[in-house]
Amino acid sequence: MASVGSLSAAEPRPGHSWRNPDTWHLRTKLVLATMLLLVVICSVVGTLLYASMDRVLTQQLDAQLAQASHRAAEFGSPSGSAGTRPDPLEARGQGAGTLNARVAEGNVAVGGLISADGKRLSLQQSDAVKLASLPVSSQPPGDNSGLGATTAVDRSLSVGEYRLVAVQTAYGDVVVTGLPLAQKQATLGSLVLTTLLVSLGGLVLVGLLGTWIIRRTMKPLEELSRVAGQVAQLPLDAGEVALAVRVPASAAHPGTEVGQVGNALNRMLDNVAGALEARQASETRVRQFVADASHELRTPLTAIRGYTDMLKMTEPLTEQGTESLGRVESQSQRMTRLVEDLLTLARLDEGQALKLGPVDLTQLLVETVTDQKVIAPDHIWRLDLPDEPLEIRADGAKLHQVFVNLLSNARKHTPAGTTVTASVGRSARGEAVITVVDDGPGIPAELQARVFSRFARADQARTASGGEGSTGLGLSIVEAIVAAHGGTVELTSRPGRTEFAVYLPAA
C-alpha cells in the first residue's frame, strides 16, 4: 500500500499559478508589495517635484517676459504724420529668441523674432493670426517692474513653443512679447529623465536588497515548513516511530513572532513523541501478551484434541454424544488456527528473521492451487504461468502461507462456481508479481480501506461459507509477511472482479 506523505518545501505547490495571487509565496508578496509601495512613492515625489520645478521655471520665465514686454512697450514714441512707432524688436536688451509684434486694429503691423545668431526673422501668417487673437491686458501707468495684471499664455507657433503676453500701451496699440519655452521644456525633460533613472535604480536596488532581507527574515519559516514536511512523511499510524526531528534553536526563539511558532511546534512535537512512545509501549505489551497467550493456549488445545481423539477411539458414544464430540473437535481446530495466526502475527511484529532461500514461485503456486482444488472442487481454479520458472530469494514457508491465505480467502468468501485465477509474472520494474483474481460479488467499498486490518470482516457480502468460519487475520498475515520481504500487496475490487496483487523484490 502506498504510504501517505506530503510535499516537501522544495517541491512546487499544487495549483501554483502566477495568475492567482493566493498561491504566491509570502516572500514574493512582500517583495512585490514593497516594490509597489516604492513605485507609488517615487511617482508621488516625481509628480510633486515636476510640478514644483515647472512652477519655479514658469515664474522665472514670466519675470523675464515682463521685463522684455516692458522694454518693448516703452520703446520709442509715435513719429511722422502717420504717428507710427518703431519696431519693438529694436528695443535695447531684447535677447536671442525674443518675439515682438505690434498689433493695431486687430492686425499685426510689424513683428518678428531674434534668432540665436542675432538675426531678425519674420513671422508667418499663421503666427500673426495667433498673435492677433491673444487676450490683451493694459499696462498700469508707471509699472516698470513686472507684468502687473497681464496674463501670459502658451502658444504653439511655427518656430516652436512660446510663452506670450499682449499689453495695451498708453499710446493705444498692443505690443506682443514672447519668450521660447524650449529651455524650460529641456530642463523639465532632463528632470523627468533623471527622476526615472534614479527611481529605476532605486527600485532595482530595493528589489535585490529587499529580496535578500526578506529571504533571510523568512528563513525560520522555511525551517518550520521543512520540519513539518518531515513529520508529515513519518508513518505515525503504527509501529515504533523515532520522532527526533525538531525546529532548530535559531528558528524557535520565543522572543520573536516566528520563534514563538517554532517553539510551539517543538512543544507539540515533544507531546506527540511522548504519546507515540506511550502508544508503542502499550502496543508492545499487547503484542507480548498475545504472543504469550497464544503460546500458552497451544498446550491445552493440543490436550483437548488428544482427549477428543481418545474418546472417539475408546468410548462407545450415542449419536448425540458423537455429534457433540465432533463439535468440540471442530471448535478446537478452529481455536487452534486462531492461536496459530495470532502467534504468527506476534512473531512478525517482533521482527522474527526470515529463513531466506531460493523459492520457485511457479512451483509453489501450482502446489497451493492443487491443494485448493481438492478442498473446494465446487470452484473453478485456473493458473496463468510464465514459460520459464520464476525464482526469487525468500522464505518459502512464509510465502506458501501467503498463497494459502489469498486462495482460501477467495474460496471462503465466494459462492460455488466462482472462477479463481492465480498467476505469477514480472512487473515493468522487474518485481515478481503474484495475483489472485476471482469473479465473485466483490468486496464492499467501506471494507476495502480496512481489509488488511486485523479481525476485519464483511457484514454480508463475501461472508465465509462452508461452515469453516473466518478469524479475520488471514489478510493481515499476508500483508505482514509481504512487508517483511520488502514487498507490497494491493487490492482492487468491484462486483464481478476482485484482485489481490503481491509485489516482491526480484533480488
Secondary structure, 3 states (H helix, E strand, C coil): CCCCCCCCCCCCCCCCCCCCHHHCCHHHHHHHHHHHHHHHHHHHHHHHHHHHHHHHHHHHHHHHHHHHHHHHHCCCCCECCCCECCCHHHCCCCCCCCEEEEEECCEEEEEEEECCCCCEECCCHHHHHHHHCCCEEECCCCCCCCCCCCCCEEEEECCEEEEEEEEECCCCCEEEEEEECHHHHHHHHHHHHHHHHHHHHHHHHHHHHHHHHHHHHHHHHHHHHHHHHHHHCCCCCCCCCCCCCCCCHHHCCCCCHHHHHHHHHHHHHHHHHHHHHHHHHHHHHHHHHHHHHHHHHHHHHHHHHHHHHHHHHHCCCCHHHHHHHHHHHHHHHHHHHHHHHHHHHHHHHCCCCCCCEEEEHHHHHHHHHHHHHHHCCCCEEEEECCCCCCEEEECHHHHHHHHHHHHHHHHHCCCCCCEEEEEEEECCCCCEEEEEEECCCCCCHHHHCCCCCCCCCCCCCCCCCCCCCCCCCHHHHHHHHHHHCCCEEEEEEECCEEEEEEEECCC
